[in-house]
């Protein structure tokens, strides 16, 4: 190959590194506010604060449409969504640890929209 083709390939590679990666339209985070431990036993209760930041500002999806899925956990109480800033929302969940066949405890939040939505997950350890 001649030097010009090699130079074009090298430059193309470096320009591909500058292309922005896909980003979620929402950032979802979890924070344990009460009952934090290294490992949890069946019956333990924890309070989790779910924070959602709308990075694209206006979102056509209502906060109530945020979906939660769990493995080895069960929500027993929750607060309504509360707006804390222009694009920030939060909600508390009271969660009880239950039996898990796989030995995994996961809490996942998903927001689906045409702007890539949002996804967040929290993994906890089950005591052996």
C-alpha positions in Angstrom: 0.0 0.0 0.0 1.2 3.5 -0.6 1.8 6.0 2.2 -1.3 8.0 1.4 -3.7 5.1 2.0 -2.0 4.2 5.2 -2.2 7.8 6.4 -6.0 8.0 5.6 -6.6 4.8 7.5 -4.7 6.0 10.5 -6.5 9.4 10.5 -9.9 7.6 10.1 -9.1 5.5 13.1 -8.3 8.5 15.3 -11.4 10.4 14.1 -13.6 7.5 15.0 -12.3 7.8 18.6 -13.8 11.3 18.7 -17.3 10.3 17.8 -19.6 10.7 20.8 -20.9 7.5 22.3 -24.6 6.9 22.9 -25.8 8.4 26.2 -28.9 7.8 28.1 -31.5 10.5 28.2 -31.9 9.9 32.0 -29.3 9.2 34.7 -30.7 6.9 37.4 -28.9 6.4 40.7 -29.7 4.5 43.9 -28.6 5.4 47.4 -29.3 3.3 50.5 -30.6 5.7 53.1 -31.4 3.2 55.9 -30.3 -0.4 56.6 -27.0 -0.4 54.7 -25.0 -3.6 55.2 -22.2 -5.5 53.5 -24.6 -8.5 53.1 -28.3 -8.9 53.6 -30.4 -11.7 55.1 -34.0 -12.7 54.2 -36.3 -10.3 56.0 -34.0 -7.3 56.2 -35.6 -4.0 55.4 -33.8 -1.2 53.6 -34.8 2.3 52.4 -33.5 3.2 49.0 -33.5 6.7 47.5 -34.0 6.6 43.7 -32.7 9.7 41.9 -33.5 10.5 38.2 -31.8 13.3 36.3 -33.3 14.2 33.0 -30.3 15.0 30.9 -32.3 16.1 27.8 -34.4 18.4 30.0 -37.9 18.0 28.6 -39.1 14.4 28.7 -42.4 13.2 27.2 -42.4 10.2 29.6 -44.0 10.8 32.9 -42.1 9.8 36.0 -44.9 7.4 37.0 -43.9 5.4 33.9 -40.5 4.5 35.3 -40.5 0.7 35.6 -38.8 -1.2 38.4 -37.8 -4.9 38.3 -36.3 -6.8 41.2 -34.6 -10.1 42.0 -34.8 -11.2 45.6 -36.4 -7.9 46.7 -39.9 -6.7 47.3 -41.2 -3.1 47.6 -43.5 -2.8 50.6 -43.9 1.0 50.6 -42.9 3.9 48.4 -43.3 7.7 48.2 -44.6 9.5 45.2 -42.0 11.1 42.8 -40.9 14.5 44.1 -39.2 17.1 41.9 -36.1 18.4 43.7 -34.8 20.7 40.9 -35.8 21.6 37.3 -34.6 18.3 35.9 -34.2 16.2 39.0 -36.6 13.8 40.6 -36.5 11.4 43.5 -38.5 8.8 45.3 -37.9 6.5 48.3 -38.6 2.8 48.3 -38.9 0.6 51.4 -37.7 -2.8 50.3 -37.6 -6.2 52.1 -35.1 -8.9 51.2 -36.7 -12.2 50.2 -35.5 -15.6 49.0 -33.5 -15.6 45.9 -32.9 -18.8 44.0 -29.8 -17.4 42.2 -28.5 -15.8 45.4 -28.6 -12.3 43.8 -30.3 -9.2 44.9 -30.9 -6.6 42.2 -33.0 -3.5 41.9 -33.3 -2.1 38.4 -35.1 1.1 37.1 -35.8 1.6 33.4 -37.2 4.6 31.6 -38.1 4.0 27.9 -38.4 6.8 25.3 -37.3 7.8 21.9 -34.3 9.7 23.4 -32.6 6.4 24.5 -34.4 6.5 27.9 -32.5 5.6 31.1 -31.3 2.6 33.0 -29.9 2.1 36.5 -29.3 -0.9 38.6 -28.2 -1.6 42.2 -26.7 -5.0 43.2 -26.6 -6.2 46.8 -25.0 -9.2 48.4 -27.1 -11.9 50.0 -25.6 -13.3 53.2 -24.7 -17.0 53.0 
